[in-house]
Amino acid sequence: MKLKYWSDREQQILRDNPQMPVKELKKKLPGRSEQAIKRKRDDLGLAAIREYKNWYPSDDRQLIEHAKTKGAIEVSRLMGRGEGSVRTRAETLGIRFKSEVSKYATTGNALVDAIRRRCEEDGIAVRDLDRELKTGAYFSSHCLGSKARRRLPVMKHIAKAVDFFGGELVINWKDE
């Protein structure tokens, strides 16, 4: 492996943009991996600083209004805040979300989509299914983001969900 030294110009880009997301920095630093950028930024003492967004009464009113009809994930997207921030603020205000059962876009994977539909039918939050089955965020994040559509199904998670709902997983061979 050949070491690639950081030029003064590259280091200056990092110093000039300490809060810029790594993906954006990668565009300004072609040939550098995200991991290399993070490491160099840390070495320079420029670790990204998260900007805290205060909650104002107008934000609280908006949260209360959205929570009547939407789940935390959707509210966080609408408000441009992190899901954890939205959940924490709702808990502080004693707000319960109308539904954690989100209507996700179909994944294109018949097995995952069938399990998501079953969650909706039974009024079970997909996130709660993940928690119950100890599948990380497999079902709740399967179709979020561009990488998710290329992901192959994890059959052990599918099998756990089928068992949870009292179904059975069957292979039907069509011999000619």
Contact map, one row per residue, 1 for C-alpha under 8 A:
11100000000000000000000000000000000000000000000000000000000000000000000000000000000000000000000000000000000000000000000000000000000000000000000000000000000000000000000000000000
11110000000000000000000000000000000000000000000000000000000000000000000000000000000000000000000000000000000000000000000000000000000000000000000000000000000000000000000000000000
11111000000000000000000000000000000000000000000000000000000000000000000000000000000000000000000000000000000000000000000000000000000000000000000000000000000000000000000000000000
01111100000000000000000000000000000000000000000000000000000000000000000000000000000000000000000000000000000000000000000000000000000000000000000000000000000000000000000000000000
00111110000000000000000000000000000000000000000000000000000000000000000000000000000000000000000000000000000000000000000000000000000000000000000000000000000000000000000000000000
00011111011000000000000000000000000000000000000000000000000000000000000000000000000000000000000000000000000000000000000000000000000000000000000000000000000000000000000000000000
00001111111000000000000000000000000000000000000000000000000000000000000000000000000000000000000000000000000000000000000000000000000000000000000000000000000000000000000000000000
00000111111100000000000000000000000000000000000000000000000000000000000000000000000000000000000000000000000000000000000000000000000000000000000000000000000000000000000000000000
00000011111110000000000000000000000000000000000000000000000000000000000000000000000000000000000000000000000000000000000000000000000000000000000000000000000000000000000000000000
00000111111111000000000000001000000000000000000000000000000000000000000000000000000000000000000000000000000000000000000000000000000000000000000000000000000000000000000000000000
00000111111111100000000000000000000000000000000000000000000000000000000000000000000000000000000000000000000000000000000000000000000000000000000000000000000000000000000000000000
00000001111111110000000000000000000000000000000000000000000000000000000000000000000000000000000000000000000000000000000000000000000000000000000000000000000000000000000000000000
00000000111111111000000000010000000000000000000000000000000000000000000000000000000000000000000000000000000000000000000000000000000000000000000000000000000000000000000000000000
00000000011111111100000010000000000000001000010000000000000000000000000000000000000000000000000000000000000000000000000000000000000000000000000000000000000000000000000000000000
00000000001111111100000000000000000000000000010000000000000000000000000000000000000000000000000000000000000000000000000000000000000000000000000000000000000000000000000000000000
00000000000111111100000000000000000000000000000000000000000000000000000000000000000000000000000000000000000000000000000000000000000000000000000000000000000000000000000000000000
00000000000011111111000000000000000000000000000000000000000000000000000000000000000000000000000000000000000000000000000000000000000000000000000000000000000000000000000000000000
00000000000001111111000000000000000000001000011110000000000000000000000000000000000000000000000000000000000000000000000000000000000000000000000000000000000000000000000000000000
00000000000000001111100000000000000000000000001111000000000000000000000000000000000000000000000000000000000000000000000000000000000000000000000000000000000000000000000000000000
00000000000000001111110110000000000000000000000100000000000000000000000000000000000000000000000000000000000000000000000000000000000000000000000000000000000000000000000000000000
00000000000000000011111110000000000000000000000100000000000000000000000000000000000000000000000000000000000000000000000000000000000000000000000000000000000000000000000000000000
00000000000000000001111111000000010011000000000000000000000000000000000000000000000000000000000000000000000000000000000000000000000000000000000000000000000000000000000000000000
00000000000000000000111111100000010000000000000000000000000000000000000000000000000000000000000000000000000000000000000000000000000000000000000000000000000000000000000000000000
00000000000000000001111111110000000000000000000000000000000000000000000000000000000000000000000000000000000000000000000000000000000000000000000000000000000000000000000000000000
00000000000001000001111111111000000010000000000000000000000000000000000000000000000000000000000000000000000000000000000000000000000000000000000000000000000000000000000000000000
00000000000000000000011111111101110010000000000000000000000000000000000000000000000000000000000000000000000000000000000000000000000000000000000000000000000000000000000000000000
00000000000000000000001111111100000000000000000000000000000000000000000000000000000000000000000000000000000000000000000000000000000000000000000000000000000000000000000000000000
00000000000010000000000111111100000000000000000000000000000000000000000000000000000000000000000000000000000000000000000000000000000000000000000000000000000000000000000000000000
00000000010000000000000011111111000000000000000000000000000000000000000000000000000000000000000000000000000000000000000000000000000000000000000000000000000000000000000000000000
00000000000000000000000001111111000000000000000000000000000000000000000000000000000000000000000000000000000000000000000000000000000000000000000000000000000000000000000000000000
00000000000000000000000000001111100000000000000000000000000000000000000000000000000000000000000000000000000000000000000000000000000000000000000000000000000000000000000000000000
00000000000000000000000001001111110110000000000000000000000000000000000000000000000000000000000000000000000000000000000000000000000000000000000000000000000000000000000000000000
00000000000000000000000001000011111110000000000000000000000000000000000000000000000000000000000000000000000000000000000000000000000000000000000000000000000000000000000000000000
00000000000000000000011001000001111111000000000000000000000000000000000000000000000000000000000000000000000000000000000000000000000000000000000000000000000000000000000000000000
00000000000000000000000000000000111111100000000000000000000000000000000000000000000000000000000000000000000000000000000000000000000000000000000000000000000000000000000000000000
00000000000000000000000000000001111111110000000000000000000000000000000000000000000000000000000000000000000000000000000000000000000000000000000000000000000000000000000000000000
00000000000000000000010011000001111111111000000000000000000000000000000000000000000000000000000000000000000000000000000000000000000000000000000000000000000000000000000000000000
00000000000000000000010000000000011111111100001000000000000000000000000000000000000000000000000000000000000000000000000000000000000000000000000000000000000000000000000000000000
00000000000000000000000000000000001111111110000000000000000000000000000000000000000000000000000000000000000000000000000000000000000000000000000000000000000000000000000000000000
00000000000000000000000000000000000111111111000000000000000000000000000000000000000000000000000000000000000000000000000000000000000000000000000000000000000000000000000000000000
00000000000001000100000000000000000011111111111000000000000000000000000000000000000000000000000000000000000000000000000000000000000000000000000000000000000000000000000000000000
00000000000000000000000000000000000001111111111000000000000000000000000000000000000000000000000000000000000000000000000000000000000000000000000000000000000000000000000000000000
00000000000000000000000000000000000000111111110000000000000000000000000000000000000000000000000000000000000000000000000000000000000000000000000000000000000000000000000000000000
00000000000000000000000000000000000000011111110000000000000000000000000000000000000000000000000000000000000000000000000000000000000000000000000000000000000000000000000000000000
00000000000000000000000000000000000000001111111000000000000000000000000000000000000000000000000000000000000000000000000000000000000000000000000000000000000000000000000000000000
00000000000001100100000000000000000000001111111100000000000000000000000000000000000000000000000000000000000000000000000000000000000000000000000000000000000000000000000000000000
00000000000000000110000000000000000001001100111110000000000000000000000000000000000000000000000000000000000000000000000000000000000000000000000000000000000000000000000000000000
00000000000000000111100000000000000000000000011111000000000000000000000000000000000000000000000000000000000000000000000000000000000000000000000000000000000000000000000000000000
00000000000000000110000000000000000000000000001111100000000000000000000000000000000000000000000000000000000000000000000000000000000000000000000000000000000000000000000000000000
00000000000000000010000000000000000000000000000111110000000000000000000000000000000000000000000000000000000000000000000000000000000000000000000000000000000000000000000000000000
00000000000000000000000000000000000000000000000011111000000000000000000000000000000000000000000000000000000000000000000000000000000000000000000000000000000000000000000000000000
00000000000000000000000000000000000000000000000001111100000000000000000000000000000000000000000000000000000000000000000000000000000000000000000000000000000000000000000000000000
00000000000000000000000000000000000000000000000000111110000000000000000000000000000000000000000000000000000000000000000000000000000000000000000000000000000000000000000000000000
00000000000000000000000000000000000000000000000000011111000000000000000000000000000000000000000000000000000000000000000000000000000000000000000000000000000000000000000000000000
00000000000000000000000000000000000000000000000000001111101100000000000000000000000000000000000000000000000000000000000000000000000000000000000000000000000000000000000000000000
00000000000000000000000000000000000000000000000000000111111100000000000000000000000000000000000000000000000000000000000000000000000000000000000000000000000000000000000000000000
00000000000000000000000000000000000000000000000000000011111110000000000000000000000000000000000000000000000000000000000000000000000000000000000000000000000000000000000000000000
00000000000000000000000000000000000000000000000000000001111111000000000000000000000000000000000000000000000000000000000000000000000000000000000000000000000000000000000000000000
00000000000000000000000000000000000000000000000000000011111111100000000000000000000000000000000000000000000000000000000000000000000000000000000000000000000000000000000000000000
00000000000000000000000000000000000000000000000000000011111111110000000000000000000000000000000000000000000000000000000000000000000000000000000000000000000000000000000000000000
00000000000000000000000000000000000000000000000000000000111111111000000000000000000000000000000000000000000000000000000000000000000000000000000000000000000000000000000000000000
00000000000000000000000000000000000000000000000000000000011111111100000000000000000000000000000000000000000000000000000000000000000000000000000000000000000000000000000000000000
00000000000000000000000000000000000000000000000000000000001111111110000000100000000001000100000000000000000000000000000000000000000000000000000000000000000000000000000000000000
00000000000000000000000000000000000000000000000000000000000111111111000000000000000000000100001000000000000000000000000000000000000000000000000000000000000000000000000000000000
00000000000000000000000000000000000000000000000000000000000011111111100000000000000000000000000000000000000000000000000000000000000000000000000000000000000000000000000000000000
00000000000000000000000000000000000000000000000000000000000001111111110000100000000000000000000000000000000000000000000000000000000000000000000000000000000000000000000000000000
00000000000000000000000000000000000000000000000000000000000000111111111100100000000000000000001111000000000000000000000000000000000000000000000000000000000000000000000000000000
00000000000000000000000000000000000000000000000000000000000000011111110000000000000000000000000011000000000000000000000000000000000000000000000000000000000000000000000000000000
00000000000000000000000000000000000000000000000000000000000000001111111000000000000000000000000011100000000000000000000000000000000000000000000000000000000000000000000000000000
00000000000000000000000000000000000000000000000000000000000000000111111101100000000000000000000011110100000000000000000000000000000000000000000000000000000000000000000000000000
00000000000000000000000000000000000000000000000000000000000000000010111111100000000000000000000011111100000000000000000000000000000000000000000000000000000000000000000000000000
00000000000000000000000000000000000000000000000000000000000000000010011111110000001001100000000010010000000000000000000000000000000000000000000000000000000000000000000000000000
00000000000000000000000000000000000000000000000000000000000000000000001111111000001000000000000000010000000000000000000000000000000000000000000000000000000000000000000000000000
00000000000000000000000000000000000000000000000000000000000000000000011111111100000000000000000000000100000000000000000000000000000000000000000000000000000000000000000000000000
00000000000000000000000000000000000000000000000000000000000000100110011111111110001001000000000000000000000000000000000000000000000000000000000000000000000000000000000000000000
00000000000000000000000000000000000000000000000000000000000000000000000111111111111001000000000000000000000000000000000000000000000000000000000000000000000000000000000000000000
00000000000000000000000000000000000000000000000000000000000000000000000011111111111000000000000000000000000000000000000000000000000000000000000000000000000000000000000000000000
00000000000000000000000000000000000000000000000000000000000000000000000001111111100000000000000000000000000000000000000000000000000000000000000000000000000000000000000000000000
00000000000000000000000000000000000000000000000000000000000000000000000000111111100000000000000000000000000000000000000000000000000000000000000000000000000000000000000000000000
00000000000000000000000000000000000000000000000000000000000000000000000000011111110000000000000000000000000000000000000000000000000000000000000000000000000000000000000000000000
00000000000000000000000000000000000000000000000000000000000000000000000000011111111011000000000000000000000000000000000000000000000000000000000000000000000000000000000000000000
00000000000000000000000000000000000000000000000000000000000000000000000000011001111111000000000000000000000000000000000000000000000000000000000000000000000000000000000000000000
00000000000000000000000000000000000000000000000000000000000000000000000110111000111111100000000000000000000000000000000000000000000000000000000000000000000000000000000000000000
00000000000000000000000000000000000000000000000000000000000000000000000000000000011111110000000000000000000000000000000000000000000000000000000000000000000000000000000000000000
00000000000000000000000000000000000000000000000000000000000000000000000000000000111111111000000000000000000000000000000000000000000000000000000000000000000000000000000000000000
00000000000000000000000000000000000000000000000000000000000000100000000100110000111111111100000000000000000000000000000000000000000000000000000000000000000000000000000000000000
00000000000000000000000000000000000000000000000000000000000000000000000100000000001111111110000000000000000000000000000000000000000000000000000000000000000000000000000000000000
00000000000000000000000000000000000000000000000000000000000000000000000000000000000111111111000000000000000000000000000000000000000000000000000000000000000000000000000000000000
00000000000000000000000000000000000000000000000000000000000000000000000000000000000011111111100000000000000000000000000000000000000000000000000000000000000000000000000000000000
00000000000000000000000000000000000000000000000000000000000000110000000000000000000001111111111100000000000000000000000000000000000000000000000000000000000000000000000000000000
00000000000000000000000000000000000000000000000000000000000000000000000000000000000000111111111100000000000000000000000000000000000000000000000000000000000000000000000000000000
00000000000000000000000000000000000000000000000000000000000000000000000000000000000000011111111000000000000000000000000000000000000000000000000000000000000000000000000000000000
00000000000000000000000000000000000000000000000000000000000000000000000000000000000000001111111000000000000000000000000000000000000000000000000000000000000000000000000000000000
00000000000000000000000000000000000000000000000000000000000000000000000000000000000000000111111100000000000000000000000000000000000000000000000000000000000000000000000000000000
00000000000000000000000000000000000000000000000000000000000000010010000000000000000000000111111110000000000000000000000000000000000000000000000000000000000000000000000000000000
00000000000000000000000000000000000000000000000000000000000000000010000000000000000000000110011111000000000000000000000000000000000000000000000000000000000000000000000000000000
00000000000000000000000000000000000000000000000000000000000000000011111100000000000000000000001111110000000000000000000000000000000000000000000000000000000000000000000000000000
00000000000000000000000000000000000000000000000000000000000000000011111000000000000000000000000111110000000000000000000000000000000000000000000000000000000000000000000000000000
00000000000000000000000000000000000000000000000000000000000000000000111000000000000000000000000011111100000000000000000000001000000000000000000000000000000000000000000000000000
00000000000000000000000000000000000000000000000000000000000000000000011110000000000000000000000011111100000000000000000000011110000000000000000000000000000000000000000000000000
00000000000000000000000000000000000000000000000000000000000000000000001000000000000000000000000000111110000000000000001100111100000000000000000000000000000000000000000000000000
00000000000000000000000000000000000000000000000000000000000000000000011001000000000000000000000000111111000000000000000100001100000000000000000000000000000000000000000000000000
00000000000000000000000000000000000000000000000000000000000000000000000000000000000000000000000000001111100000000000000100000000000000000000000000000000000000000000000000000000
00000000000000000000000000000000000000000000000000000000000000000000000000000000000000000000000000000111110000000000000000000000000000000000001000000000000000000000000000000000
00000000000000000000000000000000000000000000000000000000000000000000000000000000000000000000000000000011111000000000000000000000000000000000001000000000000000000000000000000000
00000000000000000000000000000000000000000000000000000000000000000000000000000000000000000000000000000001111110001000000000000000000000000000001000000000000000000000000000000000
00000000000000000000000000000000000000000000000000000000000000000000000000000000000000000000000000000000111111011000000000000000000000000000011000011000000000000000000000000000
00000000000000000000000000000000000000000000000000000000000000000000000000000000000000000000000000000000011111001000000000000000000000000000000000001000000000000000000000000000
00000000000000000000000000000000000000000000000000000000000000000000000000000000000000000000000000000000011111111000000000000000000000000000000000000000100000000000000000000000
00000000000000000000000000000000000000000000000000000000000000000000000000000000000000000000000000000000001111111100000000000000000000000000000000000000000000000000000000000000
00000000000000000000000000000000000000000000000000000000000000000000000000000000000000000000000000000000000011111110000000000000000000000000000000000000000001000000000000000000
00000000000000000000000000000000000000000000000000000000000000000000000000000000000000000000000000000000001011111111000000000000000000000010000000000000100001000000000000000000
00000000000000000000000000000000000000000000000000000000000000000000000000000000000000000000000000000000011111111111100000000000000000000000000000000000000000000000000000000000
00000000000000000000000000000000000000000000000000000000000000000000000000000000000000000000000000000000000001111111110000000000000000000000000000000000000000000000000000000000
00000000000000000000000000000000000000000000000000000000000000000000000000000000000000000000000000000000000000111111111000000000000000000000000000000000000001001100000000000000
00000000000000000000000000000000000000000000000000000000000000000000000000000000000000000000000000000000000000011111111100000100000000000010000000000000000000000000000000000000
00000000000000000000000000000000000000000000000000000000000000000000000000000000000000000000000000000000000000001111111110000000000000000000000000000000000000000000000000000000
00000000000000000000000000000000000000000000000000000000000000000000000000000000000000000000000000000000000000000111111111000000000000000000000000000000000000000000000000000000
00000000000000000000000000000000000000000000000000000000000000000000000000000000000000000000000000001000000000000011111111111100100000000000000000000000000000000000000000000000
00000000000000000000000000000000000000000000000000000000000000000000000000000000000000000000000000001110000000000001111111111000000000000000000000000000000000000000000000000000
00000000000000000000000000000000000000000000000000000000000000000000000000000000000000000000000000000000000000000000111111110000000000000000000000000000000000000000000000000000
00000000000000000000000000000000000000000000000000000000000000000000000000000000000000000000000000000000000000000000011111110000000000000000000000000000000000000000000000000000
00000000000000000000000000000000000000000000000000000000000000000000000000000000000000000000000000001000000000000000001111111000000000000000000000000000000000000000000000000000
00000000000000000000000000000000000000000000000000000000000000000000000000000000000000000000000000011000000000000000001111111101100000000000000000000000000000000000000000000000
00000000000000000000000000000000000000000000000000000000000000000000000000000000000000000000000000111100000000000000001100111111100000000000000000000000000000000000000000000000
00000000000000000000000000000000000000000000000000000000000000000000000000000000000000000000000000011100000000000001001000011111110000000011000000000000000000000000000000000000
00000000000000000000000000000000000000000000000000000000000000000000000000000000000000000000000000010000000000000000000000001111111000001011000000000000000000000000000000000000
00000000000000000000000000000000000000000000000000000000000000000000000000000000000000000000000000000000000000000000000000011111111100000000000000000000000000000000000000000000
00000000000000000000000000000000000000000000000000000000000000000000000000000000000000000000000000000000000000000000001000011111111110000010000000000000000000001000000000000000
00000000000000000000000000000000000000000000000000000000000000000000000000000000000000000000000000000000000000000000000000000111111111111111000000000000000000000000000000000000
00000000000000000000000000000000000000000000000000000000000000000000000000000000000000000000000000000000000000000000000000000011111111111000000000000000000000000000000000000000
00000000000000000000000000000000000000000000000000000000000000000000000000000000000000000000000000000000000000000000000000000001111111100000000000000000000000000000000000000000
00000000000000000000000000000000000000000000000000000000000000000000000000000000000000000000000000000000000000000000000000000000111111100000000000000000000010011000000000000000
00000000000000000000000000000000000000000000000000000000000000000000000000000000000000000000000000000000000000000000000000000000011111110000000000000000000000000000000000000000
00000000000000000000000000000000000000000000000000000000000000000000000000000000000000000000000000000000000000000000000000000000011111111110000000000000000010000000000000000000
00000000000000000000000000000000000000000000000000000000000000000000000000000000000000000000000000000000000000000000000000000000011001111100000000000000000000000000000000000000
00000000000000000000000000000000000000000000000000000000000000000000000000000000000000000000000000000000000000000000000000000010011000111111110000000000000000000000000000000000
00000000000000000000000000000000000000000000000000000000000000000000000000000000000000000000000000000000000000000000000000000000010000111111110000000000000010000000000000000000
00000000000000000000000000000000000000000000000000000000000000000000000000000000000000000000000000000000000000010001000000000110110000101111110000000000000000000000000000000000
00000000000000000000000000000000000000000000000000000000000000000000000000000000000000000000000000000000000000000000000000000110010000001111111000000000000000000000000000000000
00000000000000000000000000000000000000000000000000000000000000000000000000000000000000000000000000000000000000000000000000000000000000001111111100010000000000000000000000000000
00000000000000000000000000000000000000000000000000000000000000000000000000000000000000000000000000000000001000000000000000000000000000001111111100011010000000000000000000000000
00000000000000000000000000000000000000000000000000000000000000000000000000000000000000000000000000000001111000000000000000000000000000000001111111011000000000000000000000000000
00000000000000000000000000000000000000000000000000000000000000000000000000000000000000000000000000000000000000000000000000000000000000000000111111110000000000000000000000000000
00000000000000000000000000000000000000000000000000000000000000000000000000000000000000000000000000000000000000000000000000000000000000000000001111111000000000000000000000000000
00000000000000000000000000000000000000000000000000000000000000000000000000000000000000000000000000000000000000000000000000000000000000000000001111111100000000000000000000000000
00000000000000000000000000000000000000000000000000000000000000000000000000000000000000000000000000000000000000000000000000000000000000000000000111111110000000000000000000000000
00000000000000000000000000000000000000000000000000000000000000000000000000000000000000000000000000000000001000000000000000000000000000000000111111111110000000000000000000000000
00000000000000000000000000000000000000000000000000000000000000000000000000000000000000000000000000000000001100000000000000000000000000000000011011111110000000000000000000000000
00000000000000000000000000000000000000000000000000000000000000000000000000000000000000000000000000000000000000000000000000000000000000000000000001111111000000000000000000000000
00000000000000000000000000000000000000000000000000000000000000000000000000000000000000000000000000000000000000000000000000000000000000000000010000111111100000000000000000000000
00000000000000000000000000000000000000000000000000000000000000000000000000000000000000000000000000000000000000000000000000000000000000000000000000000111110000000000000000000000
00000000000000000000000000000000000000000000000000000000000000000000000000000000000000000000000000000000000010010000000000000000000000000000000000000011111001000000000000000000
00000000000000000000000000000000000000000000000000000000000000000000000000000000000000000000000000000000000000000000000000000000000000000000000000000001111111000000000000000000
00000000000000000000000000000000000000000000000000000000000000000000000000000000000000000000000000000000000000000000000000000000000000000000000000000000111111100000000000000000
00000000000000000000000000000000000000000000000000000000000000000000000000000000000000000000000000000000000000000000000000000000000000000000000000000000011111110000000000000000
00000000000000000000000000000000000000000000000000000000000000000000000000000000000000000000000000000000000000000000000000000000000010100100000000000000011111111000000000000000
00000000000000000000000000000000000000000000000000000000000000000000000000000000000000000000000000000000000000110010000000000000000000000000000000000000111111111100000000000000
00000000000000000000000000000000000000000000000000000000000000000000000000000000000000000000000000000000000000000000000000000000000000000000000000000000001111111110000010000000
00000000000000000000000000000000000000000000000000000000000000000000000000000000000000000000000000000000000000000000000000000000000010000000000000000000000111111111000000000000
00000000000000000000000000000000000000000000000000000000000000000000000000000000000000000000000000000000000000000010000000000000100010000000000000000000000011111111100000000000
00000000000000000000000000000000000000000000000000000000000000000000000000000000000000000000000000000000000000000010000000000000000000000000000000000000000001111111111110000000
00000000000000000000000000000000000000000000000000000000000000000000000000000000000000000000000000000000000000000000000000000000000000000000000000000000000000111111111100000000
00000000000000000000000000000000000000000000000000000000000000000000000000000000000000000000000000000000000000000000000000000000000000000000000000000000000000011111111000000000
00000000000000000000000000000000000000000000000000000000000000000000000000000000000000000000000000000000000000000000000000000000000000000000000000000000000000001111111000000000
00000000000000000000000000000000000000000000000000000000000000000000000000000000000000000000000000000000000000000000000000000000000000000000000000000000000000000111111100000000
00000000000000000000000000000000000000000000000000000000000000000000000000000000000000000000000000000000000000000000000000000000000000000000000000000000000000000111111110000000
00000000000000000000000000000000000000000000000000000000000000000000000000000000000000000000000000000000000000000000000000000000000000000000000000000000000000000110011111000000
00000000000000000000000000000000000000000000000000000000000000000000000000000000000000000000000000000000000000000000000000000000000000000000000000000000000000100100001111100000
00000000000000000000000000000000000000000000000000000000000000000000000000000000000000000000000000000000000000000000000000000000000000000000000000000000000000000000000111110000
00000000000000000000000000000000000000000000000000000000000000000000000000000000000000000000000000000000000000000000000000000000000000000000000000000000000000000000000011111000
00000000000000000000000000000000000000000000000000000000000000000000000000000000000000000000000000000000000000000000000000000000000000000000000000000000000000000000000001111100
00000000000000000000000000000000000000000000000000000000000000000000000000000000000000000000000000000000000000000000000000000000000000000000000000000000000000000000000000111110
00000000000000000000000000000000000000000000000000000000000000000000000000000000000000000000000000000000000000000000000000000000000000000000000000000000000000000000000000011111
00000000000000000000000000000000000000000000000000000000000000000000000000000000000000000000000000000000000000000000000000000000000000000000000000000000000000000000000000001111
00000000000000000000000000000000000000000000000000000000000000000000000000000000000000000000000000000000000000000000000000000000000000000000000000000000000000000000000000000111
